[in-house]
Amino acid sequence: MHRSQTRNVRVGKVEIGGDAPVSVQSMTITDTRDVDATLAQIYQLAAEGCEIVRLAVPDPEAAAALHEIKPRSPLPVVADIHFDHRLALLALEAGIDKLRINPGNIGSRERTRIVAREARARGVPIRIGANIGSLSKATLRTFGRPCAEALVASALEDVRVLEDLDFHDIVISVKASEAPMMIAAYEMISGQTPYPLHVGVTEAGTAWAGALKSAVGIGAVLARGIGNTIRVSLAADPVEEVRAGYEILKSLGLRTRGVQFVACPSCGRAEVDIIQIAQEVERRLRTIPAPVKVAVMGCAVNGPGEARMADLGIACGRGMGLIFQDGKIVASLPEDRLIDALMEHVWKVARERYGVTEEPASALPSVPAGSPTS
């Protein structure tokens, strides 16, 4: 897939734009002032593959907590700032890796200049986040209603403020809660700016409906070669955001983290409980941090062919199934033994081909008490 070329921005150890892969972000839902709870959630996100984490910083107490959170965080930390430029300055003093601000709601050009100067001195990029819910009254008067053109105009206005201050370490987002609008906005702005784009459908919804809406919106933008980092914004545990993000990227062949899972739809031809088998296999595969391709097929129509195309696969018959590895049958077993046997083969392939150990991906070290981690 041809990717639109942008400038490269570094967020801690993670690169955004240029030739860097599309990265996955999320945001904590803890009270940032609760350092231990926030760190615990950051570690959970890191275990799922999250690469950048954003924290709400609504007051000076939350900004002060960043001094403890940042050195112990396994992920680059983004401070989410609104209205009060002093909070941005406090977050920068705490060593955060990126700021998310809107120059339009910081209060004045002089305040934006102060923040940009301090961010540039520390090599900290700024994300300009235009959002359909926070368009200025002037922008709405100009365009008459929320629309893709309004999002782009708002974002570019804020970008020009930073460029006039000779600040160019910028990431842009133009999010809407309607997929067609955000798709149009990202297409539009991609041709007007060299800066990397943070892609997402804002306020997408609950875990199920929101993930579907995000897959449509984010997937459509990425399929056009646009976008450098993503967040799936869900009213759910943020771990679900990361899982959904990687599924979107894997479906487009943009990332290979974790198992690639293929399962046939349930139908009247299946002579085993393919729904239960597929759900249980998918659940167990979450612990394997290797791009093994696994297929679970329920009948003899497409099953053998699909199973042969995967690294490992099951093709089921009446109360039993065949296990394929690299296109060859390696076992024929009754239904109640299929899942355990399949997982044994998956772990073997993960160890031999990818060098992983039989340790769940979620088993990261516990959050260190008091001392920084590397």
C-alpha positions as CSV (number, residue, x, y, z in Angstrom):
1,M,0.0,0.0,0.0
2,H,1.4,3.4,-1.0
3,R,1.6,5.7,2.0
4,S,1.4,9.5,1.9
5,Q,4.7,10.9,2.9
6,T,4.9,13.3,5.8
7,R,7.4,14.8,8.1
8,N,8.8,12.6,10.9
9,V,7.9,13.4,14.5
10,R,9.4,11.6,17.5
11,V,7.3,11.0,20.6
12,G,9.7,9.6,23.1
13,K,11.0,6.4,21.6
14,V,8.2,6.2,19.0
15,E,8.4,7.8,15.6
16,I,5.2,9.1,13.9
17,G,5.2,9.8,10.1
18,G,8.0,9.4,7.6
19,D,8.7,5.7,7.1
20,A,7.5,4.7,10.6
21,P,4.7,2.1,10.9
22,V,1.3,3.3,11.9
23,S,1.3,3.4,15.7
24,V,-1.5,2.6,18.1
25,Q,-2.5,5.0,20.9
26,S,-4.9,5.0,23.8
27,M,-5.9,7.2,26.7
28,T,-6.1,6.3,30.4
29,I,-9.5,6.6,32.1
30,T,-8.1,6.9,35.6
31,D,-7.8,10.0,37.6
32,T,-4.3,11.2,36.7
33,R,-3.8,12.4,40.3
34,D,-4.0,8.7,41.3
35,V,-0.5,7.8,40.4
36,D,-0.6,4.1,41.2
37,A,-3.9,3.5,39.4
38,T,-2.8,5.4,36.4
39,L,0.5,3.5,36.1
40,A,-1.3,0.2,36.5
41,Q,-3.5,1.1,33.6
42,I,-0.5,2.2,31.5
43,Y,1.1,-1.1,32.1
44,Q,-2.1,-2.9,31.0
45,L,-2.1,-0.9,27.8
46,A,1.6,-1.6,27.2
47,A,0.9,-5.3,27.6
48,E,-1.7,-5.2,24.8
49,G,0.8,-3.4,22.5
50,C,-0.2,0.3,23.0
51,E,2.7,2.5,21.9
52,I,1.7,5.9,23.1
53,V,-0.6,6.8,26.0
54,R,-2.4,10.1,26.6
55,L,-3.3,11.4,30.1
56,A,-5.9,14.0,31.0
57,V,-4.3,17.0,32.8
58,P,-7.3,19.1,34.0
59,D,-5.6,20.8,37.0
60,P,-2.3,21.5,38.7
61,E,-2.5,18.4,40.9
62,A,-2.8,16.2,37.8
63,A,0.2,18.0,36.2
64,A,2.2,17.5,39.4
65,A,1.4,13.7,39.3
66,L,3.2,13.6,35.9
67,H,6.5,14.0,37.8
68,E,5.9,10.5,39.3
69,I,4.2,8.9,36.3
70,K,6.5,9.8,33.5
71,P,9.8,8.2,34.8
72,R,7.9,5.0,35.7
73,S,5.9,4.7,32.5
74,P,6.8,2.1,29.9
75,L,5.2,4.2,27.2
76,P,5.7,7.7,25.9
77,V,3.3,10.0,27.7
78,V,1.1,12.7,26.1
79,A,-0.4,15.4,28.2
80,D,-4.0,16.4,27.2
81,I,-4.3,20.1,27.9
82,H,-7.3,22.5,27.5
83,F,-7.9,26.2,28.3
84,D,-5.0,26.8,30.8
85,H,-1.6,27.2,29.1
86,R,0.1,27.0,32.6
87,L,-0.9,23.3,32.7
88,A,1.0,22.7,29.5
89,L,4.1,24.4,31.0
90,L,3.8,22.2,34.1
91,A,3.5,19.1,32.0
92,L,6.6,20.1,30.0
93,E,8.5,20.6,33.3
94,A,7.5,17.0,34.2
95,G,9.2,15.7,31.1
96,I,6.2,14.5,29.1
97,D,6.8,13.4,25.5
98,K,4.1,15.2,23.6
99,L,1.4,17.9,24.2
100,R,-2.2,17.8,22.9
101,I,-3.5,21.3,22.8
102,N,-5.7,23.6,20.7
103,P,-4.1,27.1,20.4
104,G,-7.6,28.4,19.9
105,N,-8.7,27.6,23.5
106,I,-5.4,28.4,25.3
107,G,-6.4,32.0,25.6
108,S,-4.1,34.2,23.5
109,R,-1.3,34.1,20.9
110,E,1.2,35.1,23.5
111,R,0.3,32.1,25.7
112,T,0.6,29.8,22.7
113,R,4.0,31.4,21.9
114,I,5.2,30.6,25.5
115,V,4.1,27.0,25.2
116,A,5.6,26.5,21.8
117,R,8.9,28.0,22.9
118,E,9.1,25.7,25.9
119,A,8.1,22.7,23.8
120,R,10.7,23.4,21.2
121,A,13.4,23.8,23.8
122,R,12.6,20.3,25.1
123,G,12.0,18.7,21.7
124,V,8.4,18.0,22.5
125,P,5.9,17.8,19.6
126,I,2.4,19.2,19.8
127,R,-0.8,17.6,18.4
128,I,-3.3,20.0,17.1
129,G,-6.7,18.4,17.6
130,A,-9.6,19.7,15.7
131,N,-12.8,18.1,16.9
132,I,-16.3,18.4,15.6
133,G,-17.5,19.1,19.1
134,S,-15.1,22.0,19.8
135,L,-15.3,24.1,16.6
136,S,-15.2,27.8,17.4
137,K,-18.3,30.0,16.9
138,A,-16.4,31.9,14.2
139,T,-15.7,28.7,12.3
140,L,-19.3,27.6,12.6
141,R,-20.6,31.0,11.3
142,T,-18.2,30.8,8.3
143,F,-19.3,27.3,7.3
144,G,-22.9,27.3,8.7
145,R,-22.6,23.9,10.3
146,P,-20.1,21.2,11.4
147,C,-18.5,19.7,8.3
148,A,-15.3,18.3,6.9
149,E,-14.3,21.7,5.5
150,A,-14.8,23.3,9.0
151,L,-12.6,20.7,10.6
152,V,-9.8,21.3,8.2
153,A,-10.0,25.1,8.3
154,S,-9.9,25.0,12.1
155,A,-6.9,22.7,12.2
156,L,-4.9,24.6,9.6
157,E,-5.6,27.9,11.4
158,D,-4.1,26.5,14.6
159,V,-1.2,25.0,12.6
160,R,-0.4,28.5,11.1
161,V,-0.3,29.9,14.6
162,L,2.5,27.4,15.5
163,E,4.3,27.8,12.1
164,D,4.3,31.6,12.6
165,L,6.2,30.9,15.9
166,D,8.7,28.8,13.9
167,F,7.3,25.6,15.5
168,H,7.0,22.6,13.1
169,D,7.1,19.5,15.3
170,I,3.4,19.1,14.7
171,V,0.9,16.2,14.5
172,I,-2.7,17.0,13.3
173,S,-6.1,15.3,13.9
174,V,-9.5,16.2,12.4
175,K,-11.9,13.9,14.1
176,A,-15.7,13.7,13.8
177,S,-18.1,11.2,15.3
178,E,-19.5,10.5,11.8
179,A,-17.3,8.3,9.7
180,P,-18.1,9.9,6.3
181,M,-17.3,13.4,7.6
182,M,-13.9,12.3,9.2
183,I,-13.0,10.4,6.1
184,A,-13.6,13.5,3.9
185,A,-11.7,15.7,6.4
186,Y,-8.6,13.5,6.4
187,E,-8.6,13.2,2.6
188,M,-8.8,17.0,2.4
189,I,-6.1,17.9,4.9
190,S,-3.7,15.2,3.7
191,G,-3.1,17.2,0.5
192,Q,-2.6,20.5,2.3
193,T,0.0,19.8,5.0
194,P,3.2,17.9,5.3
195,Y,2.6,17.0,9.0
196,P,1.7,13.4,10.2
197,L,-1.9,12.7,10.9
198,H,-3.4,11.2,14.0
199,V,-6.6,9.3,12.8
200,G,-9.7,8.4,14.7
201,V,-13.5,8.6,14.9
202,T,-14.2,10.7,18.0
203,E,-16.8,9.5,20.5
204,A,-17.3,6.3,18.4
205,G,-19.4,4.6,20.9
206,T,-19.4,1.4,23.0
207,A,-16.9,-1.4,22.6
208,W,-19.0,-3.3,19.9
209,A,-20.6,-0.5,17.9
210,G,-17.7,1.9,18.4
211,A,-15.2,-0.6,17.1
212,L,-17.3,-1.2,14.0
213,K,-17.7,2.5,13.3
214,S,-13.9,3.1,13.9
215,A,-13.1,0.2,11.6
216,V,-15.1,1.8,8.9
217,G,-13.7,5.3,9.4
218,I,-10.1,4.6,10.3
219,G,-9.9,1.7,7.9
220,A,-11.1,3.9,5.0
221,V,-8.6,6.6,5.7
222,L,-5.7,4.2,6.1
223,A,-6.7,2.3,3.0
224,R,-6.2,5.6,1.1
225,G,-2.6,5.6,2.3
226,I,-3.4,8.4,4.8
227,G,-2.6,8.4,8.5
228,N,0.4,7.8,10.7
229,T,-1.0,7.0,14.2
230,I,-4.5,5.9,15.4
231,R,-6.7,5.8,18.4
232,V,-10.0,3.8,18.5
233,S,-12.0,6.0,20.9
234,L,-14.5,3.8,22.8
235,A,-16.7,4.1,25.8
236,A,-15.0,1.0,27.2
237,D,-11.8,-0.3,28.9
238,P,-9.0,1.4,27.0
239,V,-7.4,-2.1,26.5
240,E,-10.3,-2.7,24.0
241,E,-9.2,0.4,22.1
242,V,-5.7,-1.1,21.6
243,R,-7.1,-4.5,20.6
244,A,-9.4,-2.9,18.0
245,G,-6.7,-0.7,16.7
246,Y,-4.4,-3.7,15.9
247,E,-7.2,-5.6,14.3
248,I,-7.8,-2.7,12.0
249,L,-4.1,-2.5,11.1
250,K,-3.8,-6.2,10.6
251,S,-6.8,-6.3,8.3
252,L,-5.0,-3.9,6.0
253,G,-1.7,-5.6,6.3
254,L,-0.1,-2.6,8.0
255,R,1.0,-4.3,11.2
256,T,1.5,-7.9,12.2
257,R,1.4,-7.9,16.0
258,G,-0.2,-11.0,17.4
259,V,-1.9,-13.8,15.7
260,Q,-3.8,-13.4,12.5
261,F,-7.1,-15.2,13.1
262,V,-9.5,-16.5,10.4
263,A,-12.8,-18.2,11.2
264,C,-15.7,-19.2,9.0
265,P,-19.2,-17.8,9.6
266,S,-21.6,-20.2,11.3
267,C,-24.0,-22.0,9.0
268,G,-26.2,-25.0,8.8
269,R,-23.4,-27.1,7.2
270,A,-21.3,-27.1,10.4
271,E,-21.4,-30.4,12.3
272,V,-19.4,-29.1,15.3
273,D,-20.1,-26.1,17.6
274,I,-17.9,-23.8,15.5
275,I,-19.0,-20.7,17.3
276,Q,-17.8,-22.0,20.7
277,I,-14.6,-23.4,19.1
278,A,-13.8,-20.1,17.3
279,Q,-14.5,-18.0,20.4
280,E,-12.4,-20.1,22.7
281,V,-9.5,-20.3,20.2
282,E,-9.6,-16.5,19.7
283,R,-9.5,-16.0,23.5
284,R,-6.5,-18.2,24.0
285,L,-4.6,-16.7,21.0
286,R,-4.5,-13.3,22.7
287,T,-1.6,-14.6,24.8
288,I,0.6,-15.3,21.8
289,P,2.7,-12.3,20.7
290,A,3.6,-13.7,17.3
291,P,2.1,-13.2,13.8
292,V,1.0,-16.9,13.4
293,K,-1.9,-17.2,11.0
294,V,-4.6,-19.6,12.4
295,A,-7.8,-20.7,10.7
296,V,-10.8,-22.3,12.3
297,M,-13.2,-23.7,9.7
298,G,-16.5,-25.6,10.4
299,C,-17.2,-27.8,7.4
300,A,-15.7,-29.6,4.4
301,V,-16.8,-27.0,1.8
302,N,-14.2,-24.3,2.3
303,G,-12.5,-25.7,5.4
304,P,-9.6,-27.8,4.1
305,G,-8.7,-25.1,1.5
306,E,-8.7,-22.2,4.1
307,A,-6.9,-24.4,6.7
308,R,-4.1,-25.2,4.2
309,M,-3.6,-21.5,3.5
310,A,-2.9,-20.7,7.2
311,D,0.2,-21.6,9.2
312,L,-2.1,-23.7,11.3
313,G,-5.8,-24.5,10.9
314,I,-8.7,-26.7,11.8
315,A,-11.1,-28.2,9.3
316,C,-14.0,-29.8,11.1
317,G,-16.3,-32.6,10.2
318,R,-19.0,-34.6,12.2
319,G,-17.8,-34.2,15.8
320,M,-14.2,-34.1,14.8
321,G,-11.6,-32.1,13.0
322,L,-8.3,-32.2,11.1
323,I,-5.4,-30.0,12.2
324,F,-3.3,-28.7,9.3
325,Q,0.2,-27.2,9.6
326,D,1.7,-25.6,6.6
327,G,-0.8,-27.2,4.3
328,K,-0.4,-30.8,5.7
329,I,-2.6,-32.8,8.0
330,V,-0.8,-33.3,11.3
331,A,-3.7,-34.7,13.5
332,S,-7.2,-36.0,13.3
333,L,-9.0,-35.6,16.7
334,P,-12.5,-35.6,18.3
335,E,-14.1,-32.2,18.8
336,D,-13.4,-32.1,22.6
337,R,-9.6,-32.4,22.0
338,L,-9.2,-30.0,19.1
339,I,-8.6,-26.7,20.9
340,D,-5.9,-28.0,23.3
341,A,-4.1,-29.8,20.4
342,L,-4.3,-26.7,18.2
343,M,-2.9,-24.5,20.9
344,E,0.0,-26.9,21.4
345,H,0.9,-26.6,17.7
346,V,0.5,-22.8,17.8
347,W,2.9,-22.4,20.7
348,K,5.4,-24.7,19.0
349,V,5.3,-22.6,15.8
350,A,5.5,-19.4,17.9
351,R,8.6,-20.7,19.7
352,E,10.4,-22.2,16.7
353,R,9.7,-19.5,14.1
354,Y,9.5,-16.4,16.2
355,G,11.5,-17.2,19.3
356,V,8.7,-16.4,21.8
357,T,8.5,-18.2,25.1
358,E,5.4,-19.8,26.6
359,E,4.7,-16.6,28.6
360,P,1.4,-14.7,28.1
361,A,1.9,-11.3,26.4
362,S,0.1,-9.7,29.3
363,A,2.6,-10.8,31.8
364,L,4.7,-7.7,31.9
365,P,6.6,-6.8,35.1
366,S,4.6,-5.3,37.8
367,V,4.7,-1.5,38.2
368,P,7.8,-0.7,40.2
369,A,7.2,1.0,43.5
370,G,9.0,4.3,43.7
371,S,12.0,3.8,41.4
372,P,12.0,4.6,37.6
373,T,12.0,1.8,35.0
374,S,14.1,1.8,31.9
